[in-house]
Amino acid sequence: MIKIKVCIGSACHVKGSRRVVEGLQYQIAERKLKDKINLGGVFCMGRCEEGVCVTVDDKFYSVAPDKVKEFFETEVLPLVK
């Protein structure tokens, strides 16, 4: 199971974390991967200047709301087996 965590702290919220979460939820649902990906929210990761902060199996990424699909396809899908 792949674990994706999105920061929902105030700095990431201002930078669009809600849109990142919604975009990831859409990608997971559209590709029917709910049984393979655990998506959750976390509070501050301590890297506010790099938000929106996202981790995939503890590897850190900075994801812009308009780049969620690209992020999902390049960083998450290759991990799905």
Summary of the structure (lengths in Angstrom):
residues: 81
radius of gyration: 11.5
end to end distance: 9.4
largest distance: 33.9
contacts: 230
relative contact order: 0.27
helix: 46%
strand: 25%
